[in-house]
Amino acid sequence: MHLLGVLGGMGWSATAEYYRRLNEGVDARLGGLHSARVLIHSVDFQPIDDAENAGDWDAMARTLVDAAQSLQAGGAEGILLAANTMHAVADRIVEAVDVPFLHIAEATARRVEAARQRKVGLVATATTMAGDFYTTPFEQRGIEVILPEEGQRPEVDRIIYEELVHGVIKDTSRRELRTVMQGMADRGAECVVLAGTEIGLLIEEDDCPVPLHDTTAIHVDQALDWMLSEG
């Protein structure tokens, strides 16, 4: 089993979910007493969030590159970034390490393409919804990305950063995201991508009128395939 390096802490609730799912996945695939070979570097999220809010991508990249290089130095044979939004600097991480980088948006776009869905609704942070670093892998496959209505986006962002990142689950927020997803479905979305690694803690299949793609689950599946691959 390859040793996976996980860049975590953004936020800690998502990192905990990754760790649980990776171990459950290894257990399901191998049985016995097998567990996931994982090396985690959990960063302090506050300075990274401050850099994001200031638009200081260089500062964010430096922190994550340092963490990625420490994982490689510790023996990680591949690296996973357990946060959708921070993939805004994924290219900088890729350039800084000599091991495979498992990209969450690429994995998700491949899953949507395999499902033959051509219009996808995206639920994510404001940064992810505003940038092209996440939508490009979809557009390269001819998949149209539909965003929540502009007036709904600040509330989606607030739910993620003020509640889900802290592990707080509220029924009122679940109802809000249901409304958001219904609106995107009404505008033609054939599926919805939960492009925030904590959103799956709040939203389940029954909450959405169209099929859901949970990026955390997809990313973990990609990681398991890689961890248990030969070579």
N, C-alpha and C positions, 0 to 999 in steps of 0.2 A: 504494500500500500504506500503510495507516494505521500510525503509529508506536506500538508497544505498550510500555507501561511495566511492568516486572516487579519486584515486591517479593520479593526473594530472600534467600538466606542461612540459611534455616530448614528443613533445613540446606543446606549448600552442595552436597551431592551431588544433592539434588533440583533445585536451581537449574541445575546443569550438565546434568541430564537434560532439563529444560524447554528450555534453549537448544539442545541437540542436536535434540530433537524438533521445535521450531519451525522450525529451518533445514531439516531433512529434509522437513518438511511443505511449506514454501514451494518447495523444490526439486522435490518430486513434483508439485505443482499447477501451477507456472509453467515449470519446466524452465530451460534455458539456464544462466546464471550467477546467477540470482536467489537472494537470501538474505533472511532475516527482518530487518525493521527493528525492532530491539529496544533499549530503554534499560533497563538493570538497576541497581537500587539494592540492593546486597547488604548487609544489616545484620549487626551482630555478634549472634550468636544467644544468647550467654551471658546478657546482661541480660534478654532477652525470656524465656528459660527460667526465670530467677530470678523474674521477675514472675509467670509462670504458676504456678510452684510455690508462690508466696506468695499466690496468688489476687488479685494486684494488677492487675486488668484495665485500670485507668486508666493505669498506667505502660506496660503493653503497648500500649494504644491510642495513647498519646502518641508512642511511638517509631515505630509504623507509620504514623500520620497524618502525622508530619513527613516520613517517607520518601516517602509517597504524594504529598504536596504538592511535594516536590522533583522527583519524576518529572513531575508536571504542569507545573511551572515550566520543566523542561528540554525540554518540547515533546511529552510523551506525550499521545496522543489517547484512550487508554483504559488501564486498569490491571488487572493480574492479580496476585493474591497467591499465590505458589507454595508454599503450605503449607495443609493442611486445618485443623489445629488452630487456627491464628491467625485463621481465619474467625469465631472467637468474638467478635471485635471488628470484623467486616466492616461492620456498620451504622455504626460511628463513622467508618470510612474513607469510606464512601459519602457521609456528610453533609459531609465535609471537602473533597471535590474536586468539580470541575464536569465531569468526563469519565466515560464509562461504566466501571462496575466489573463485571468478569466473575467471577461467583460460582461456585465449584467445586461446591458441593452442589446448587445449582439445576441446573447443567448435567448433573450425574450423575443427579439425580432424573428429569429429562426423558428421559435415555437409558434408564433402567430402565422408565419408563412406556411408552416407545415399544416396548420389548421385551415388554410386557404381562406383566411379572413383578410379583407382588403381595406377595411376602415376600422380603426381602433381608437377607442376613447382612452385618454391618459389622465390618471389621477396622481398628482405628484406635488412636490413643493413648488413654490413660485419660481425658484431658480431653474428647476428642471423644466417646468412648463414654458419658461421664457427663452431658454437656450436651444441650440440645435445639436448639442453634443449627444443628446438622448434620442432625438427624433431621426437623425441621419441614418442609422442602421435600418429603420423602417422605410424611410423614403427611398433608400437604395434598392429596396425590394419591391418598390411600387405600392407600398402600404400607406394610405392616408391617415394622418394623426388628427383626431378631433380633441380639442381642449374644452374644459368647463367654460361656461359663460364668464366673461371677464369679471363681472361683479361677484362671482362665486369663488374666484381663485384665492383672494385673501383669507377667506374662512377655511378653505381646504388647507392652506399653508399653516394657519393658526392651529388647527386640530392636530396637525403633525407635530409641530414644534412645541406647543404648549401642553399637549396631552400625551400623544402616543410615544414621543421620545422619552417621556417620564414613566411610561407604563400605565398611564391613566386611560381607562376605557369608559366612555359615556354613551348612553343610549341616545341622547340628543345629537351627538356628533354622528352616530351611526345613521340616524334619520336624515341628517344634513347630507351625508355622502350618498345615501340612497337617492335623494332628490337630484344631486349632481349627476349621478350615473344614469338615472332615468332620462334626464335632459339630453345627455350625449347619445343615448340610444334613440331618442326621438329624432335626433339630427342625423341618424344613419350609422352610428357606431355598431358594428357587428359583434364587438367584444370590448371589454374594458381591461386595461393593464393597470394594475396597482403598482405604480412606479415610485413607491416609497416603501422601504423595507419594513416599516412598522405597521403599515396600513392593514396587512393581513391579520394583525392582532384584533382588529375591529370589524372588518368586513369579511363576510363569507359568501359562498355561491348564492344562497337564497336572498341575499340583499340586493342582487343585481339582476336586471331584466334580460341581460345577455350574458354569454359565457365570460368568466373572469380568468385573467392570467396574473397570478401572484408572483411578482418578480423574485421574491425571496425563495419560494419553492422552486422556481425554474433555475435560479442561480445555484441552489443546493444540488439539484439534479445534475447540472453541468459539472459541479465540483466532484460529485460522487463518481460520475463517469470517468473523469480525469484521474481521481485518486486511485481507482481500481483498474485503470488501464495498464497494459503492458508497455514497457519501454520508457 
